Amino acid sequence: MMTFREFVIEFRGKSGLTQQALADKLGLHKRTIQEWERFDGKIPNGYNIARLSHLSKAKTSDIISYCQQTSRIKRRSTKLHKILC
């Protein structure tokens, strides 16, 4: 299952958009896109999911699934970190 991070990177690559160009199209700061693309990055709110869905032509439900996958990975990583440290 694809993560939200992977989706954003893949979409930008296929559409030829820089982080700044995607941010401009979504009315966001470049920093937001950078945070989405980091491994431990943030996930968007519902409003930005809808805007990204419209821009990318991806189903909103698919993007939500990517966000949920990202959240599961982050929870597992946090648990593992607590066990090891």
N, C-alpha and C positions, 0 to 999 in steps of 0.2 A: 504494500500500500504506500502510495506517495505521501510525503509530508507536505505541509504548507510551504515550507522553505523550498523544497524541490519543485513544487508547482510554480512558484514565483520565478525562480531561476530559469526553469524550462520555458515559461511563457515569455519572459524577457528575451531569451535567446532566439526563440522562434519568430518573435515579432520584431526583433532588431532594436529593442528599446534599451537605452541606458537606464541606470537607476534614477537619474535625474528626470529623464523623459517620462518614465512611468509615474514618478512622483507628481510631475506637472499635470499629466493626464488625469490623475486621481485627486488633484488638489491637496497633495500631502507634501511633507518635507522629504528630501532625499534620505535623511537619517531614518525615517520610518521604514523605507524600503530596505535600507541596510540592516535594520533590526529584524525585519522579516526574514532576511536571507542568512542571518547568522544561525549556526547550528542550534544554539539555545535561544534563538530569537523569539520575539513576541508574535502573537497572532492578532489579526485585526478584529475590530468590533463588527457588529452586524451591518452597520451602514457601509463600512469599507468593503466587507465581503460582497455586498450587493453591487457596489460600484465596480469592484474587480471582476465580478461575474459578468456584468454588462460589457465591460471593456474586452475581456478575454473570450467571451462567448461560451464560457464554461458554466455548467449548472451550479447554482448556488449550493445545492445539496452536496455536490462533489467537493466544492471548496470547504464546506463545513466538515466533511469527512477528512480532508487533508489536515484541517486544524485539530480535529479530534485525535488523529494519529500523532501529530506533533505533541499534543498534551500528554498522551500515553507514554511517549518516549521520554519526555521531560520528567514525568513522575517516576519512571523506572530508573532514570539516571540519578535522580535525587535520592531515591531509596538506596541504590548501590553506593553512592557517595557516603551516605550515613553509615552504612555497614563497614565500608573500608576505612573510614576516617575515625 
